[in-house]
């Protein structure tokens, strides 16, 4: 299993996707969204709701949301054209705006499962068709 999130902590890994394997023996990877896309399989949107509510109410930002997935492939950014026709909607997470993962209708999508997702730049999108 993997945990994927967008890193906003200042420093060398700022504004990069963090891909962490749940086994602590495998090193985390930081992926530049301008150079690569992530294709993720069997994804669940996770959120620490209590921490998200604190941020929503004005507390300092902290890590409280991620995507759990069974598999992550790191692909060259030019591969994005392979997936564009199957993007079914962007999913966003910004606890200042809403204390949960949200779809375009701003519905609470916490704990929703998607068969496949892809990152495009800083965005996360569900796919309507499965790719091998």
Secondary structure, DSSP 8 states (H G I E B T S, - for coil): -EEEEEE-SSSTTTTEEEEEESSTTS--EEEETTTEEEEEEEEEEEE-HHHHHHHHTT------EEEEEEEEEEEEGGGGGGTGGGEEEEEB--TTT-SS-B-TT--B-TT-EEEEEEEETTEEEEESS---
